[in-house]
Amino acid sequence: MGRNAERLDEVGAEIRAHGGRAVAHVGDVTKLADVEAAVARAVSDFGRLDLLVTCAGGGRDRLLQRMTEEDWDTVIDAHLKGTFFAAKAAQTVMVERGFGRMVFLSSAAVRGSRGQLNYSAAKAGIIGFTKSLAREVGSRGITANVVAPGFIDTDMTRALNEAQRTGLSAQVPLGRLGQPAEIAAAVAFLASAEAAYITGETLHVNGGMYMA
């Protein structure tokens, strides 16, 4: 689910090319009706919903004195309200079946990031949300966990100049940016049978940036 129909089609085609099944649903995660429609379509097409992963977001980076109410609301809504709506819609289906895996994307920014008050607050909120949710749904066979990436080689970091990218890598003990596939692997683990006894936890995938 996302707002960019063309990109959704590309991702869906890539999934199908690797033997998977996918449906592309255009919608806004900050609107409950859109999220509920996406979940309903998944259940209609596939007969069930085993896994929910939320990774929608974006940033409006500004220092506090320059941050507007719109800057705050836009980021909080995309990350935190979107997570709330997705979990709410998915839980109904998963509870009926007595099984489910939820994995939410947070960030290394929960440790604090200058100029990202809104982003850091939203990502920290996702961790608190998940710990509470895990206590609510555990008895229904549902786990809820978080993956918190560090600096990852994505369109956002590729837009930086070489000096900026080098500066990011220098902050990472492993000396490089992470790859999207490494984040996907962490999500896949938390969705797997091997992680069935893990819930309410945050898995930091950041190359060793924060070890404590």
N, C-alpha and C positions, 0 to 999 in steps of 0.2 A: 504494500500500500504506500502511496505517495502522491504528490501533486504533479509530478512530471510524467505524463503519459508515455512520452517517447523513451525516457530512461527506464521506466517500468517494463516496457516491451523488450528493451535490450536485455535487462536482467532476466526476465522470464525466458527469453530465447536461449540465453546462456545456460540457465538451469536445465532446460529441456535438452540442450545439446549434450549435457553430461548425464542424461538418463533420468533426470528428475521430472517432477510435475509442478506446474506453476500457473497461477492466474494473476493477472495484473489488475489491481483495483485502484482507480484514481479516487483520492479522498484526502481530507485534512484531519490530522490526528488531534487537532484542538476542537473538533466537533464530534460529539458523542455519536450522533446519528451516522456519520461517515464511518466511524470505527466499528460500530455495531453492524453496519452493512457489510464491511469487509470480512468480519468474523462469520457472519451468516453466509456469505458467498463461499468462504473456505469450507465450511461445513457442508454446504449444498454440493460443492464440486467433489470433495474428497470423502465425505461421509463422517468426518470426525476432525477434532483439533487436538493434536498432541503437544505442540510446542508454540509458545509465543515469544518472539524476540522483538524488543523495541529499540530502535536506534535512530529515530528521527531527532532532528535538532538543528542547531545553527547558533550563531553568535552575533551580539551587538556590543562589541568591546568598547568601553569607555570608563574613565575614572569616575568615581562617585559624583563629584561635583558637576560632571557633564552628562551623567546618565539621566535619561528622561524616563517618565513613567511608561511610555510606550516601549522603550528599550528593555525595561525590566519585564513588563508583561509579555512581550513577544517571546523572550527567551524562556521565561518560567512556563508559559503555556505550552510551547513546543516540546520541552523536555519533561516537565513534571506533570502538567495536566494531561499531555498525550499519553504518558505512562499510566496514569490513573485510569483514563478512559479505556485503554487497551486491556489492562488487567481486569477491569470491571466487566468488559464484554466477554473476554476469554474465560473468566472464572465460571460464569454461568454454564458454559458448555462443558468445561472440564469437571466441574462438580458433579454434573449429571452422569458422567462417565466414570468418575472415581479415579481419574488419572490426568496428570498434566505436568508440563515443565514450562516455567517462565524464566526468561533470562533478560535482564534489563541492562542497557549500556550506560555506564557512568563515565568517569574520567579521572585522570591523575590530578585534575584541577581541584578536586575536593580538598587537597592539601593547602589550597590558597593560590591565587593567580592574579597578579596585579592587573587591574583594568578589566577583570572578568567577575565582578561581584555577582552579577545575575547568573552567569553560567556556572560558577562555582557553587552558588546556593542551590541551583536546580539539580546539579549532579550529586551534591551531598544529600539533598532531599530524596533522591531516588534510592540511595542506600538506606536511609531511615525508613522509607516507604516499604522497601523490600523486606527488611527485618521484621516489620510489623505484619506484613502480608504473609510471610512464611509461618508465623505463629497462628494465623487465622485459617490457612488452607492446608496445613500439614496433615491434619486428621482425615482429609479428603483425598489423599494420595497425590497431592500437588506440591511440587517444590518451587521455590522462588529464589533466584540468585542474581548476582551482579557481576559483570565483567567491566573493569575499569582500565581502559587503554591509556598508554602514555602518548608519546609523539609517534604518529603513524604516517606512513608514506601514502597520503591521499591527495585528492585534488586541492584540499585546503593548504597542505604543506608544500605541494608542488608549485603553488602560486607565489611562494616566497622566493627571494633571490638566493643565490648560492651561499653567500655569507650568512644569511639568516638560517638556512638549512644546516650549515656547518655548525652554527651556534647551538642549534637544537641537539644535534648529534653529540656535541661535546658535553652535554648535560647528562648523557646516558652512559652508565658504566659499560654497556656492551658496545658503545661507540657507533651506533647507527640508529636510524628510524626503524620502527616496527613495520611489518608488512600486513596488509589487510587479512591475508590468509592465516596469519598467526592469531589474530583476534577471532576469526571464524572458528579456528581449531579450539580455542578456549570455550566458545559458545557451544560447539558440538560436544565437548566433554561434559559440560554441565547439563546438557540435554540427554546424555547417554545413560545406559543402565549402570555403568560404573560409578556414576555420581548420584545414584538413587538415595544415598544417605547423607547428602549434602544439601542444606537449605539455609537460607538467611545469610549466606556468606558473600563476600566480595573477593573476586579473583583479580588481582592487579597484574596487568600485562604491560610492563613499562620498561623492560630492559634493565631493571635494577635501580631506577631513579629513586624509588622510596623503598627501603628494605625493612622499615620498622612500622 
